[in-house]
């Protein structure tokens, strides 16, 4: 049994391809929202909705006869990857990381690379007053202090999940400053967002081609909007693929 730890469009594609090739496969997602695309693909029966902990994953491996884990979680989901690697080592099974290559960034004074969320808060706070976060719901709590200090206004672009929208409002994000939409978005859509919300600076992560990171970069360059980009964390993966075809050839 192959377990695909999903959370990206690439993860869903890997599950579909393996299923069509007759492989025994299961996948895990953290939320009901993440389960939806699998149901739409007719693969809901392969999907297990669970946040597998350090103890839970080894038990899941035993209960389902898993002999290979493909970690196709988000590039910034460090804890999930660490849990998977430790579980595979503990149980003596194969771990494979799948991750699309990062986005090549042009040299520009508008692009500010940082290593972590704390640096992003500091740099974005210096660059402008109206900050657009495209880094996901979990980072809102880190930036809200800039707004609480009364010197900045935070605009968030998040998935249209009711609980996340409610939490943003509870943290102090004005409803008019919540863009709740499912991406990825084109360069033109980004430019419209920047103009409509009078954005001074954009904060993002490098989700790669799947997340259309380059489209955000190009929109910032065209509108001369500073971009703070949080670099991908570096983990020592034992095996990693960035090509779905090569991964499938290894598995099937």
C-alpha positions as CSV (number, residue, x, y, z in Angstrom):
1,X,0.0,0.0,0.0
2,X,1.2,3.5,-1.0
3,X,0.2,6.4,1.3
4,X,0.2,9.8,-0.4
5,X,0.3,12.6,2.1
6,X,-1.5,15.2,0.0
7,X,-2.3,18.8,0.3
8,X,-1.4,20.1,-3.2
9,X,-2.7,19.7,-6.7
10,X,0.4,17.6,-7.5
11,X,-0.6,15.2,-4.7
12,X,-4.0,14.8,-6.2
13,X,-2.5,14.1,-9.6
14,X,-0.2,11.5,-8.1
15,X,-3.1,9.7,-6.4
16,X,-5.1,9.7,-9.6
17,X,-2.3,8.4,-11.7
18,X,-1.4,5.6,-9.3
19,X,-5.1,4.6,-9.0
20,X,-5.4,4.4,-12.8
21,X,-2.3,2.2,-13.0
22,X,-3.8,-0.2,-10.5
23,X,-1.6,0.6,-7.5
24,X,-3.0,0.2,-4.0
25,X,-3.1,3.7,-2.7
26,X,-4.6,5.8,0.1
27,X,-4.3,9.5,0.7
28,X,-4.7,11.8,3.7
29,X,-5.9,15.4,3.9
30,X,-6.2,17.6,6.9
31,X,-9.6,19.2,6.3
32,X,-13.0,18.6,4.7
33,X,-12.1,21.3,2.3
34,X,-9.1,19.3,1.2
35,X,-11.2,16.2,0.7
36,X,-13.6,17.9,-1.7
37,X,-11.4,17.7,-4.8
38,X,-10.9,14.0,-4.3
39,X,-14.7,13.5,-4.2
40,X,-15.0,15.5,-7.4
41,X,-12.4,13.3,-9.1
42,X,-14.4,10.2,-8.0
43,X,-11.6,9.2,-5.6
44,X,-13.3,10.0,-2.3
45,X,-13.1,6.4,-1.3
46,X,-9.3,6.6,-1.3
47,X,-9.2,9.7,1.0
48,X,-8.8,9.6,4.7
49,X,-9.4,12.9,6.5
50,X,-7.0,13.0,9.4
51,X,-4.2,15.1,10.9
52,X,-1.8,12.2,11.6
53,X,0.4,12.9,14.6
54,X,3.7,11.5,15.5
55,X,2.0,8.5,17.2
56,X,-0.9,8.3,14.8
57,X,1.1,7.8,11.6
58,X,3.0,4.7,12.7
59,X,-0.4,3.1,13.8
60,X,-1.9,4.1,10.5
61,X,1.0,2.4,8.7
62,X,0.5,-0.8,10.6
63,X,-3.3,-0.8,10.3
64,X,-3.3,-0.3,6.5
65,X,-0.2,-2.3,5.5
66,X,1.6,0.8,4.2
67,X,5.0,0.1,2.7
68,X,5.7,3.4,1.0
69,X,4.9,7.0,1.9
70,X,5.0,9.7,-0.7
71,X,5.1,13.1,1.1
72,X,3.4,15.5,-1.3
73,X,2.4,18.0,1.4
74,X,2.9,21.8,0.9
75,X,6.6,23.0,0.7
76,X,6.1,24.8,4.0
77,X,4.5,22.0,5.9
78,X,7.7,21.2,7.7
79,X,6.1,19.4,10.7
80,X,4.1,17.0,8.4
81,X,7.3,16.1,6.5
82,X,9.3,15.5,9.8
83,X,6.5,13.3,11.2
84,X,6.5,11.3,7.9
85,X,10.2,10.8,7.8
86,X,10.4,9.7,11.5
87,X,7.5,7.3,11.0
88,X,9.1,5.7,8.0
89,X,12.4,5.3,9.8
90,X,10.6,3.8,12.8
91,X,8.6,1.3,10.8
92,X,11.4,0.6,8.3
93,X,9.4,1.6,5.2
94,X,10.2,3.8,2.2
95,X,9.9,7.6,2.3
96,X,9.8,9.6,-0.9
97,X,9.4,13.4,-1.0
98,X,7.6,15.0,-4.0
99,X,8.1,18.7,-4.4
100,X,7.9,21.0,-7.4
101,X,10.9,23.1,-8.1
102,X,10.9,26.6,-6.7
103,X,10.2,29.8,-8.6
104,X,13.3,31.5,-10.3
105,X,13.2,35.1,-9.1
106,X,14.6,38.0,-11.1
107,X,17.0,40.5,-9.6
108,X,14.9,43.5,-8.6
109,X,14.9,46.0,-5.7
110,X,11.2,45.3,-5.4
111,X,11.8,41.6,-4.3
112,X,12.7,41.0,-0.7
113,X,13.7,37.5,0.2
114,X,13.3,36.5,3.9
115,X,13.9,33.2,5.7
116,X,10.8,33.1,8.0
117,X,7.6,34.6,9.1
118,X,9.1,36.9,11.7
119,X,11.4,38.4,9.1
120,X,8.5,38.8,6.8
121,X,6.6,40.8,9.4
122,X,9.5,43.1,10.0
123,X,10.3,43.8,6.4
124,X,6.7,44.2,5.2
125,X,6.1,46.6,8.1
126,X,8.9,48.8,6.9
127,X,7.9,48.7,3.2
128,X,4.3,49.8,3.4
129,X,1.1,50.5,5.4
130,X,-1.4,48.4,3.5
131,X,-0.1,44.8,3.5
132,X,-1.7,42.0,1.4
133,X,-1.1,38.6,2.8
134,X,-1.2,35.7,0.4
135,X,0.5,33.3,2.8
136,X,-2.6,31.5,4.1
137,X,-4.7,31.8,7.2
138,X,-2.1,30.5,9.6
139,X,0.2,33.5,9.2
140,X,-2.5,36.1,9.9
141,X,-1.9,35.9,13.6
142,X,1.8,36.9,13.1
143,X,0.9,40.0,11.1
144,X,-2.1,41.2,13.1
145,X,0.2,42.9,15.6
146,X,1.1,45.5,13.0
147,X,-2.5,46.4,12.7
148,X,-3.0,46.4,16.5
149,X,-0.3,48.9,16.8
150,X,-2.4,51.2,14.6
151,X,0.3,51.8,12.0
152,X,-0.8,49.3,9.3
153,X,-3.9,47.7,7.7
154,X,-3.9,44.1,6.9
155,X,-5.7,42.6,3.9
156,X,-5.8,38.9,3.6
157,X,-6.4,36.5,0.7
158,X,-7.4,33.2,2.1
159,X,-9.4,30.1,1.1
160,X,-13.2,30.5,1.4
161,X,-13.5,28.5,4.6
162,X,-16.1,29.9,7.0
163,X,-14.1,29.1,10.1
164,X,-11.0,30.9,8.7
165,X,-13.1,33.9,7.8
166,X,-14.6,34.0,11.2
167,X,-11.3,33.7,12.9
168,X,-9.8,36.6,10.8
169,X,-12.7,38.8,11.9
170,X,-12.2,37.8,15.5
171,X,-8.5,38.7,15.2
172,X,-9.4,42.2,13.9
173,X,-9.3,41.9,10.2
174,X,-12.1,44.1,8.7
175,X,-14.6,42.1,6.6
176,X,-14.0,44.5,3.7
177,X,-10.3,43.4,3.8
178,X,-10.9,39.7,3.5
179,X,-10.6,38.2,0.0
180,X,-11.9,34.7,0.3
181,X,-11.3,32.9,-2.9
182,X,-9.8,29.6,-4.2
183,X,-6.7,30.2,-6.4
184,X,-4.4,30.0,-8.1
185,X,-4.7,33.5,-9.7
186,X,-3.4,35.1,-12.9
187,X,-1.1,38.0,-13.1
188,X,-4.1,40.2,-14.3
189,X,-6.2,39.1,-11.3
190,X,-3.4,40.0,-8.9
191,X,-3.0,43.4,-10.5
192,X,-6.7,44.1,-10.0
193,X,-6.4,43.1,-6.3
194,X,-3.4,45.4,-5.8
195,X,-5.3,48.3,-7.4
196,X,-8.7,47.7,-5.8
197,X,-7.2,47.4,-2.3
198,X,-4.6,50.1,-2.7
199,X,-1.9,47.6,-1.7
200,X,1.6,49.0,-0.6
201,X,3.3,45.6,-0.2
202,X,2.6,41.9,-0.9
203,X,3.7,39.0,1.2
204,X,3.8,35.5,-0.2
205,X,5.5,32.1,-0.1
206,X,7.1,30.2,-3.0
207,X,4.4,27.7,-3.9
208,X,6.0,27.1,-7.3
209,X,4.3,26.7,-10.6
210,X,1.2,25.1,-9.1
211,X,0.5,28.1,-6.9
212,X,1.4,30.5,-9.8
213,X,4.0,32.3,-7.7
214,X,5.6,33.7,-10.9
215,X,2.2,35.4,-11.7
216,X,2.4,37.2,-8.3
217,X,6.0,38.2,-8.9
218,X,5.2,39.6,-12.4
219,X,2.2,41.5,-11.1
220,X,4.3,43.1,-8.4
221,X,7.0,44.0,-10.9
222,X,4.5,45.5,-13.4
223,X,2.8,47.6,-10.7
224,X,6.0,48.4,-8.9
225,X,4.7,46.9,-5.7
226,X,7.3,45.6,-3.2
227,X,7.1,41.8,-2.7
228,X,8.2,40.0,0.5
229,X,8.7,36.3,-0.3
230,X,9.4,33.8,2.4
231,X,11.9,31.3,1.1
232,X,11.2,27.5,1.4
233,X,12.5,25.8,4.5
234,X,15.3,23.3,3.8
235,X,15.0,19.7,5.1
236,X,17.4,16.9,4.5
237,X,15.1,14.6,2.5
238,X,16.5,11.1,1.9
239,X,14.8,10.9,-1.6
240,X,13.1,13.6,-3.5
241,X,11.5,14.0,-6.9
242,X,10.2,17.1,-8.7
243,X,8.8,15.2,-11.7
244,X,5.6,13.3,-11.4
245,X,6.6,11.1,-14.4
246,X,9.8,10.1,-12.7
247,X,8.1,9.5,-9.4
248,X,5.5,7.2,-11.1
249,X,8.2,5.3,-12.9
250,X,9.8,4.6,-9.5
251,X,6.6,3.5,-7.9
252,X,5.0,1.4,-10.7
